[in-house]
Amino acid sequence: MMTPGRLFLVPNTLDFGVSADSDLREVLPAGVLRTAAGLSHWVAENAKTTRAFLKRVDAVEPLARALQEISIVELPRPPKGRDTGAPPDLKPLLAPAVAGHDIGLISEAGLPAIADPGSDLVRAAHALSIRVVPLSGPSSLLMALGASGLNGQSFAFVGYVPVDAMQRTARLRELESVSRKFRQTQLMIETPYRNASLLAALLAALNPDTRLSVSCGLTLAGAWTRSDTVARWRSQPAELPSDVPAVFSLLAG
């Protein structure tokens, strides 16, 4: 009986390729680079950015096969604006592993299946008794939480908040209430061009004594984290870039 291959969860950088000339060894462990260089089958959030990632890997750890010979298939994207209910059948994407080949799962940034697509594929791998191997690498959520000084013993990632102003305010106040009740840090993200509007909404909706932390451009040269009370944020405002990812965290007083 053939031994199935493994599904490697391969971390990506957090720079979304904008620092393509930078050395991957500054961010990713050597073992990750060796594993990535040896894989010939990939499932990706985006095939184009995965090829760019593999070119960067090749610069420090030569690929086992030419890039054009490597198979990269994309995860299916759910139809916009509607919930299709049951997740799609992703077992066909794992056919190489069933045939004995290792597969890499990668997202555009950070750890796959953490605030990114991929969990359905991981679940399908478990159903097929394919060994899942997570590799260590940067996670903007955990890095931001650690840098925030907020409660790292109890926290929740809530994803994106509504864009509509009234719904967003209601959601932020709800999160603040949950944070106060359970002493739980609430983490969220936003599309970079809406960074400033989310910060403004947070400062308008939250109580003055709630602590708010913003981590911007983690692992990039100009990365920074500011953690302070909402009152101090209001009295000492800050501008956020519209083209750099940020993580927002709050902890009610």
URPE-V334497 format. One record per backbone hydrogen bond with DSSP energy under -0.5 kcal/mol. NH is the residue of the N-H (numbers start at 1). CO is the residue of the C=O. E is the energy in kcal/mol with one decimal. If there is no record, write none. Layout:
# URPE-V334497
nh: [NH,NH]
co: [CO,CO]
e: [E,E]
This chain:
# URPE-V334497
nh: [5,7,8,8,9,10,10,11,12,18,20,22,24,26,27,28,33,34,35,36,37,38,38,39,39,42,43,44,45,50,51,52,53,54,55,56,57,58,59,60,60,61,64,69,70,71,73,75,82,84,86,90,93,94,94,95,98,99,100,101,103,104,105,106,110,110,113,114,115,122,123,124,125,126,127,128,129,130,131,133,133,134,135,143,144,145,146,147,148,148,149,150,152,156,158,158,168,169,170,171,172,173,174,175,176,177,178,179,180,181,182,183,184,185,186,187,187,188,189,190,194,195,198,199,200,201,202,203,204,205,206,210,211,212,213,214,215,216,217,220,223,224,226,228,230,231,233,234,235,236,247,248,249,250,251]
co: [97,131,6,103,133,8,105,9,110,15,17,19,22,23,24,24,29,30,31,32,33,34,35,35,36,71,104,73,106,46,47,48,49,50,51,52,53,54,55,56,57,57,37,66,67,40,42,44,79,82,84,88,90,90,91,92,94,95,97,96,6,41,8,43,12,13,117,111,113,118,119,120,121,122,123,124,126,125,5,7,131,132,9,139,140,141,142,143,144,145,145,145,150,185,156,187,164,165,166,167,168,169,170,171,172,173,174,175,176,177,178,179,179,154,250,156,185,248,159,246,191,192,194,195,196,197,198,199,200,201,202,207,251,228,249,226,247,224,245,217,220,216,214,212,210,208,229,230,231,232,215,188,213,186,211]
e: [-3.2,-2.9,-0.7,-3.4,-2.4,-1.0,-2.5,-0.6,-2.4,-2.3,-1.0,-2.2,-0.5,-2.0,-1.9,-3.1,-1.7,-2.3,-2.2,-2.8,-2.3,-1.2,-0.6,-0.6,-1.0,-2.3,-2.9,-2.8,-1.6,-1.6,-2.2,-1.9,-2.2,-2.6,-1.9,-1.6,-2.3,-2.6,-1.0,-0.6,-1.7,-3.2,-2.8,-1.9,-1.4,-2.5,-2.3,-2.6,-1.1,-0.6,-0.8,-0.8,-1.2,-0.5,-1.6,-1.5,-2.1,-1.8,-1.6,-3.0,-3.0,-2.3,-3.3,-2.0,-0.7,-0.9,-1.7,-1.6,-0.6,-2.1,-2.5,-2.1,-2.2,-2.2,-1.9,-1.3,-1.6,-3.0,-0.5,-3.0,-0.5,-0.6,-2.1,-2.5,-2.4,-2.3,-2.5,-2.0,-1.1,-0.6,-0.8,-0.5,-0.6,-2.2,-0.6,-3.1,-2.9,-2.4,-2.2,-2.3,-2.6,-2.1,-1.9,-2.5,-2.1,-2.1,-2.3,-2.6,-2.3,-2.4,-2.5,-1.2,-1.1,-2.3,-2.4,-3.0,-0.5,-2.7,-1.8,-0.6,-3.0,-2.0,-2.2,-2.4,-2.4,-2.1,-2.6,-2.3,-1.7,-2.2,-2.3,-1.6,-2.8,-3.4,-3.0,-2.5,-2.4,-3.0,-2.6,-2.3,-1.7,-1.9,-2.3,-2.4,-2.4,-2.3,-2.2,-2.4,-1.8,-2.0,-2.5,-2.8,-2.8,-2.0,-2.3]
